[in-house]
Amino acid sequence: MKRGISLYSYQELYYRGELDLEGCVANAAATGATGIEILVDQMIPGYPSLRYNLSAAFVDSWQALLAKYRVEPVTFDIYGETKLYKGQICSDAELSQQLVELFKTGSALGFPIMRINFLVPPSVIEMLVPYAEEMGVRMAIEVHAPHRIDGPWVQETLEIAQRRGTKNLGIMPDFGTYCRNIPRLVLEESRRKGVSENIIAYLSEQYHESNKPTDLLDRVKRMGGNEAAEWLARRVELGVWINDDPSLLAPLMPYVFHAHGKFYEMTEDLVEPDVRYEDVMRVLGEHGYSGYISSEYEGQRLTQDIDPGYDEIEQVRRHQAMLERYLAEPAIPTSLQGGGRGAR
């Protein structure tokens, strides 16, 4: 396995202008990570143009950055814009053409993997297969909550890959699907916004239920929950965080092209308290995964109301140090693994 960083992790510093693109790459390289992941809509000039429009000067400057910091492009995160026109949704043909243009952008910048987000329907994904094969890029659909690894969207996509016999379509597990609890920072933010302890306890309990009430939001309203409580209930109801079974990855490992090392906070002793790294890293290691894991930090958005200067650079450094520790450990045999869906 190799260590990478999604530059999305530096989103707040980048947004405030304290880091530019080179600053993000430099900080990523300083952790010892060798792979770079980037979001087209965050850092690529010309977006949201949905046609290839990169200047030769930008391509040259990007290649110079990679050489200077001795890193390589790994994954290019793209989105399908379905709501370009008032009152109508883009057709499959329109959506696929958008993504083909973004394939061209990512390919010109040297990215071998195109991240497909979880709103792109399988019908469009199948339309993209011949383009990916022709261009020599691989599509990795992001297995991101609320989708589960054994859910219909993922399974339909894998069926396409198997039926077409393509090696250019696979998956990208996001570790946010392995949350043992609602992240602590989410609950702390809710408390600051006046959510009562009884509602927090109730929703934390419901988070672990496989069959949550279909009227969870209404129940919280009847409990006297404020707007912040309703928002927390809605996210639990929608499955913004889920606790999937890492062992379900095992038979799908030939299709795992990349992995998102989602994390919300890293303690000083290099622990992510809410994501089950010990379980998912064991599965990846035992089954010989040799791709990249990109640090993907999302805790800063949960602390903006109290600490707008939350140290993204330090948090990512700690996460990389944790990954380095895991990669140095031998795989643990399956017989010693515990857990399953809903395991804590």
N, C-alpha and C positions, 0 to 999 in steps of 0.2 A: 504494500500500500504506500501511497505517496501523499504528502501533505500540500494542500492548496488553500487559497483564501478567496472568497467572493468579496470583491471590492464594495459590494453592498454593505458589508460589515462596517464600513467607515461612513455611512450615509449622513450622519449628523455633521461631522467635521467637513465633509465634502459640501453639504448643503450650505453651511455657514461660510464657506470659502477658506477655511483654515487648512484644508488639504486640496490640492488639485489632483489631476489624474496621476502625475508623476509622484506626488507625495503619497498617494495611496499605494502605488506599486512599490515605492521605496520602503514603506513601513511593512508591507507584506513580505518583501524579500528579507527584511531585517529579522524576521522571526525564524528564518530558515526554510520557510515554505518555498516550493519551486513552481507551483501551478497558480495561474490567475484565472479567475472567473469574473465576468463583467456583465452588467445589465445594459442592453442596447439603449433603453430610454433614459438611463441615468447619466451615462458618460460618453456616448458616441455622438459627435457633432452631426447635425442634420436631422436627427430624429425630432419630431414624429413623421418625417417623410417616409412613406411606405414604398419608396423606390430606391434602388441603390444609388447613392449620391456621395460616396466617400471621395474626398480629395486625395490626390496622390501625396500631398504634403502631410496629411494626417496619417496615412498608411506608413509613410517613411518614418514619421516621428514615433509612431507606435512600435515599429520594429526596432528602432534605436533604443527605446525604453526597455524592451525585452532583453536586448543584448547588454545594455548597461547594468541591469540588475540581475542578469543571469536567471531569468524565469521564463516559463513558457505559457502560451495561451492554452487553456484547457476547455472551458465551457462558456458558450455565448448564450445568455438568457434572453429569450425573445417572447413576445406576447402576440396573440391574435386580437386585433381590434374589431370587435363585432358591431359596435354601435357608432359607426362613422356617419350615418345618415339619420335624420330625424324621422321617427315613426317606422323605421324598418331595421331589420337585422341583416348583416352581410350574409350573402349566400356562401355555401361551401366553396364554390369556385373563387369568389372574391377573397375569402379568408385564406385559402391555400396560396393564392397568388401573392398576397402580402407576405406570407411566411417564406415563400421562395425568394422574394427580394431580400429578406433579412438573412436567409441562408447565404446569399451572395455577399452581404456585408460581413457576416461572421467569417466566411471562408477567406475573404480578402485580407482579414486581420489574422489569419492563421489558426482559427479555432476549429478543432476537429469535431467537437460535440455541440449540438444545438439543443438547448433546454426548451422543451415544449411544456407550457404550463397547463394546469389541470382543467382549464375551461375550453380547450380545443377538442372538438368531438372526434371520435374514432373515424368517422367518415372522411374528415379532412386529413387526419393523420395518414390514412391509407393513400389518399391522393398525393401525399408528399413523398412517399417511399421512392418512386422512380427518380425524383429530383435529388433526393439524398444520395441514392446510389450513383447517379451520374456525376454529382459534384464531389463524391468521396467524403461526405460528412455523415456523422451518426446522429440520429435523433434520440434523445432521452426524455421520456415523459416523466414529469416530476410527480412522484407518489407523495402527495401532500395532503394533510388533513383538509377536509373531512374524508377524502378517499382513503380506503384501506388497500393493502397489498393484494387481498383476495376479493376486492370489490369489482363491480362490473366494468368500470372505466379501464382499470388496469388489465383485467382479464381479456376484455375485447381487444385491447391494443396488442397484448401478447399473442392473441389468436391471429391477428393480422400478420405479425412477424413470422409466426410459424407457418401459416398458410402460404405466404409469399416466399418463404425460405430466405428472407433477407437478413443480413448481418448489420444493417444500418438502422435498426429500430430496437430500442431497449428501454430500460427504466432508470430512474434516478431516485432512490429512496431519500426522503427528507426526514431527518431524525426527530423533527417535531411531531412525528406520528408515534413516538415512543415516550410520551410524557407520563411519568408515574403519578403525577398530580397536576392540577392547575398550577402553572408556574407561580412561585412565591411572589415575584415582582408584580404579577397581575393582581394577586389578592391584596398586596400592600397598596397598590394604586387605587383599588376599589375601596379600601378602608379610608384612604385620604379623601375620597369623594363621597364619604358618608354612608357606605354600605354597611349594614349592621352585621354583628358577629353571627347572629343566628342565621341570616341569609347566606353568609359566606360558608358557614358550617354545612348548611343544607345543600348548597350547590357543590361544595367539595365532595360531599357524600354521593350526590347524584352523578358526579363525574365518573365514578367508578362503577356505576350500574350499566349493565349491557343493554337493558331495556329502560331507557329513561322515559319519564312521563311525556306524553305528547303535548301537554299543556304546561310545561315547565315555566314559561314566561308568565302565564296567567297566575300560576301558583305564587310566584315571587311578587306579583302585583298585589295579590290578596294578603301577602305577608307584610304589606306596607312598604315594599321596596321603592327606592327613589329611581331616578333615571339611570344612574350608574349601576344600580342593582339589576335593572332590566337589561342593560347592555351586557353585563356579566352573564346573566341567565341566557340571553340570546346566543352568546358565543358558546356556552356549554351545550345548548340545544342544537346548534349547528355543527358542533364538532370541530371548532377551531383548534382544539388540542385533543388528541386521542392517545390511547395507550394500546397500540397494536402489538402483535406477537412477533418479535424479531425472528423467530425460528421459521416463519413463513417465507423468509427471504431465501432460505437454503436451496430449494429446488429451482429458484429463479436466478441463481447467481450467473449463469451464462448470459443473462440479459441485463445485468447491472453494469452500466457504462460509467457511472459517476455517482457520488453520494454527497448530500448536503449535510454537513455537520452543524445543524441548527443548535443554537444555544441561547439562553436568556441571561445567564450570569455565570461568572466563574469566581469561585472563592479564592482566597489567598493560597489555600493548600491544593489548588488545581482540581477542584471538583465542580461539576455541573450538577446541582442538587436535584433538578427536576427532570432531566432527560436520562434515559436508561442506557448510557454509554457502555456500561460494563457488559450488557447483554448484546447489544447490536454489534459492538466491536468484536466480541467473541465469535459471533456468527460469521462476520466478514472474514476474520482472520482464519478461522477453521476451514473455510471453504475457498481459501486461496485468492481472495479478491486482491487485485494488483493495480487497481485504478486509483484515482484521487479521491480524497475526502476534503471538501472545501469548508473552512470555517464560515459559518453564516450567523452573524450576531444580530439579535433583534431585541436586546434588553434596553437599549437606549431610548426607544420610543415609549417605554413604560416608566421612565424616570424624568421625562422632560419637564414635568410640572414642579419638580423639586431640585433637579440638578441638570441644567441644560448643558453642562460641560462634562457629562459622564464620560469617563475615559475609555473610549472605544479602542484606542491603541493598546492599552494595558489589558483590556478584556480579551482582545484577539491574541495578544502575546501569551496570555495564560492558557487560552484554549489550544493554541498550537503546542505549548509545552505539555498539556495533557495528552494530546494526540501522539506526540513523540514518545511519551511514556507508554501508552498503549501499544504502539508499534514495536516497541522494544521487548514486549512481553510475548511469550509463546502462547499459541492458541490453547484454549482449554477444551478437552474432549466434550462432545455432545452429552455424554452420559452424566457429566457433572453440571450441566446447565439446568436452570430452573425456570419457572415463569411460564407465561403464556398470555393470551389476551386477557387483559385485566389484572395481570400479576403486578404486585407492588414492589 
